[in-house]
Amino acid sequence: MTPWEVAVAQADVTGHLILYTQAPIVKKMRVRGVLPGPGGTPAVRIAIGRRKATVTDLLTIYEIPLFRQDEVVLPWEVVGRVRHEAGEVRFYSGGQVDHVFDAPLIRLAEEVSAEELPEDRAHTLLTALNCPVPGYEEREKAESLLVGFLYLSDGRMRLYVRHQGDSDVVACDVRLSEAGPAVIAEVFSRSRERELFEGPEDDPHCTAVLDLTH
């Protein structure tokens, strides 16, 4: 798969998982971040935590492959994997476990059957009819993509952006209380302005950070 195909798959999962920032994905846990695989890795990382958790108090981050024998893994399958792993206490080998943002990072490779729940299908149906989201083919043709997000402290959010023809992931930090039309318009346009970039520090999921917290 090409780097842009990886980005499209990451964006597809990101769009699907936004729902679970507002409603629990399993038990009382919510999605508090969707992170692109570092260095172009064809994987996505799902950060889960309590309703108001930020990067400083995430419970677990799951890394899930985006492709299976060159076939893209569907977003609802990613949801199913998270529900399967987080739904009960599990034990992992040392090679599967790492840490990022001071939270356990669990790398999932083994196939686990997942089933799309009726409420997931209902959400897909209703949003498709009421406010159609970009399809996979539309994302492939896009100039820029949102490939992930992460709740930060102090009411901020980090948005991970990829541009067509550029393999780098740029993280844009915004303040949610100020995220109106002006900031939304800036995310894709200003994330091309390399002279504004800062180093990613301890974030391995991007190559640069752009501070849009006006």
Wavefront OBJ file of the C-alpha trace (Angstrom):
o trace
v 0.000 0.000 0.000
v 1.154 3.565 -0.695
v 1.691 6.179 2.052
v -1.439 8.000 0.876
v -3.514 4.799 1.043
v -2.360 4.454 4.647
v -3.412 8.057 5.325
v -6.835 7.478 3.737
v -7.396 4.389 5.899
v -6.356 6.334 9.007
v -8.729 9.172 8.097
v -11.571 6.700 7.557
v -11.103 5.226 11.038
v -10.765 8.695 12.555
v -14.064 9.839 11.065
v -15.851 6.730 12.318
v -14.521 6.960 15.870
v -15.483 10.599 16.461
v -18.856 9.266 17.650
v -17.186 7.566 20.599
v -15.774 10.812 21.967
v -19.362 11.640 22.912
v -20.646 8.187 23.851
v -18.917 5.198 25.473
v -17.242 2.710 23.157
v -17.257 0.037 25.891
v -18.461 0.194 29.493
v -17.823 3.797 30.626
v -14.764 4.353 28.458
v -14.594 6.759 25.554
v -12.221 7.399 22.690
v -9.915 10.232 23.741
v -7.597 10.036 20.775
v -7.023 8.431 17.382
v -3.329 8.488 16.480
v -1.636 7.741 13.146
v 1.006 5.036 13.244
v 4.446 6.627 13.791
v 6.709 6.946 10.775
v 4.015 5.961 8.294
v 3.336 2.600 9.956
v 0.136 1.136 8.426
v -1.615 1.071 11.779
v -3.868 3.242 13.907
v -3.688 3.816 17.649
v -6.872 4.217 19.676
v -6.528 5.977 23.033
v -9.294 5.335 25.534
v -10.084 6.839 28.910
v -12.797 8.267 31.097
v -15.185 10.951 29.817
v -12.869 13.903 30.540
v -9.499 12.153 30.201
v -6.708 13.992 28.426
v -3.249 12.954 27.268
v -2.046 12.972 30.885
v -4.459 10.340 32.194
v -5.286 7.918 29.379
v -6.121 4.352 30.422
v -4.811 2.408 27.415
v -3.730 2.920 23.815
v -4.371 0.071 21.352
v -2.365 -0.215 18.128
v -4.328 -1.991 15.394
v -3.122 -2.867 11.848
v -5.036 -1.067 9.091
v -4.581 -3.760 6.452
v -5.162 -7.498 6.333
v -3.429 -9.218 3.389
v -3.490 -5.913 1.466
v -7.204 -5.441 2.195
v -8.137 -2.418 4.292
v -9.613 -3.165 7.720
v -13.061 -1.597 8.030
v -13.614 1.061 10.733
v -16.274 -0.964 12.533
v -13.767 -3.831 12.803
v -11.434 -1.452 14.646
v -14.306 -0.604 16.999
v -14.910 -4.321 17.527
v -11.248 -4.927 18.379
v -11.253 -2.156 20.981
v -14.458 -3.478 22.540
v -13.061 -7.009 22.618
v -9.801 -5.968 24.293
v -11.131 -3.355 26.704
v -14.291 -5.206 27.670
v -12.527 -7.422 30.230
v -9.158 -7.933 31.923
v -6.582 -9.427 29.547
v -2.943 -10.443 29.795
v -0.370 -9.672 27.103
v 3.152 -10.839 26.317
v 6.012 -8.434 26.959
v 6.566 -7.954 23.235
v 3.037 -6.576 22.823
v 3.310 -3.929 25.530
v 5.070 -0.567 25.388
v 4.335 2.927 26.714
v 3.503 6.222 25.030
v 2.301 9.396 26.768
v 2.862 7.475 30.033
v -0.002 5.123 29.092
v 0.226 1.398 28.249
v 0.489 0.815 24.492
v -0.879 -2.588 23.454
v 0.033 -3.786 19.962
v -2.682 -6.061 18.600
v -1.794 -8.390 15.766
v -3.811 -11.539 16.311
v -7.067 -11.676 14.406
v -10.199 -11.514 16.544
v -13.649 -11.792 15.019
v -15.686 -8.613 15.450
v -19.340 -7.935 14.830
v -20.908 -4.624 13.898
v -23.617 -3.879 16.460
v -27.100 -2.698 15.406
v -26.562 0.698 17.065
v -23.378 1.174 15.019
v -25.237 0.390 11.824
v -28.040 2.757 12.867
v -25.551 5.592 13.377
v -23.975 4.932 9.969
v -27.388 4.888 8.306
v -28.673 8.054 9.950
v -25.531 10.126 9.433
v -25.250 8.981 5.816
v -28.810 10.157 5.138
v -28.725 13.342 7.198
v -25.156 14.568 6.744
v -23.173 12.400 4.331
v -19.556 11.869 5.346
v -16.759 11.484 2.780
v -16.489 7.978 1.368
v -13.223 6.104 0.945
v -12.883 7.154 -2.702
v -13.558 10.808 -1.833
v -10.834 10.721 0.821
v -8.397 9.278 -1.740
v -8.934 12.346 -3.950
v -8.730 14.899 -1.115
v -5.828 17.343 -0.896
v -5.662 17.096 2.903
v -6.897 14.636 5.505
v -7.534 14.575 9.242
v -5.786 11.335 10.211
v -6.157 11.577 13.988
v -6.833 13.652 17.086
v -5.946 13.727 20.770
v -7.427 15.515 23.772
v -4.771 17.619 25.492
v -4.890 19.378 28.859
v -6.191 22.932 29.399
v -9.085 22.570 26.964
v -6.893 21.934 23.924
v -7.017 19.335 21.157
v -4.275 18.100 18.830
v -5.322 17.464 15.225
v -3.119 15.238 13.050
v -3.084 16.290 9.383
v -1.661 14.761 6.193
v -1.390 16.464 2.805
v -1.403 14.786 -0.604
v 2.179 14.275 -1.791
v 3.703 14.816 1.656
v 4.529 11.833 3.869
v 4.865 13.955 7.030
v 2.130 14.167 9.664
v 1.665 17.673 11.075
v -0.049 18.145 14.443
v -2.140 21.294 14.891
v -2.934 22.301 18.469
v -6.202 24.228 18.899
v -8.124 25.522 21.889
v -11.617 24.045 21.819
v -13.264 27.187 23.195
v -11.868 29.126 20.229
v -12.360 26.494 17.522
v -14.743 28.513 15.366
v -14.789 28.954 11.573
v -11.513 30.924 11.505
v -9.533 28.218 13.302
v -11.190 25.435 11.301
v -10.164 27.180 8.081
v -6.580 27.488 9.319
v -5.967 23.831 10.141
v -5.401 22.578 6.572
v -4.011 25.810 5.112
v -1.503 26.824 7.800
v -0.313 23.262 8.367
v 1.570 23.674 5.078
v 3.578 26.644 6.372
v 6.780 24.956 7.512
v 8.286 28.151 8.897
v 5.672 27.998 11.673
v 6.489 24.424 12.712
v 7.858 23.430 16.100
v 9.379 20.116 17.158
v 7.019 17.312 18.268
v 8.858 16.791 21.600
v 7.520 13.532 23.101
v 4.860 12.845 20.437
v 6.027 10.072 18.047
v 2.885 10.340 15.898
v 3.910 13.523 14.040
v 6.990 15.184 12.593
v 6.046 18.758 13.533
v 3.597 20.733 15.675
v 1.760 23.931 14.727
v 0.333 25.990 17.593
v -3.058 27.468 16.611
v -4.126 28.305 20.181
v -4.707 32.020 19.573
l 1 2 3 4 5 6 7 8 9 10 11 12 13 14 15 16 17 18 19 20 21 22 23 24 25 26 27 28 29 30 31 32 33 34 35 36 37 38 39 40 41 42 43 44 45 46 47 48 49 50 51 52 53 54 55 56 57 58 59 60 61 62 63 64 65 66 67 68 69 70 71 72 73 74 75 76 77 78 79 80 81 82 83 84 85 86 87 88 89 90 91 92 93 94 95 96 97 98 99 100 101 102 103 104 105 106 107 108 109 110 111 112 113 114 115 116 117 118 119 120 121 122 123 124 125 126 127 128 129 130 131 132 133 134 135 136 137 138 139 140 141 142 143 144 145 146 147 148 149 150 151 152 153 154 155 156 157 158 159 160 161 162 163 164 165 166 167 168 169 170 171 172 173 174 175 176 177 178 179 180 181 182 183 184 185 186 187 188 189 190 191 192 193 194 195 196 197 198 199 200 201 202 203 204 205 206 207 208 209 210 211 212 213 214
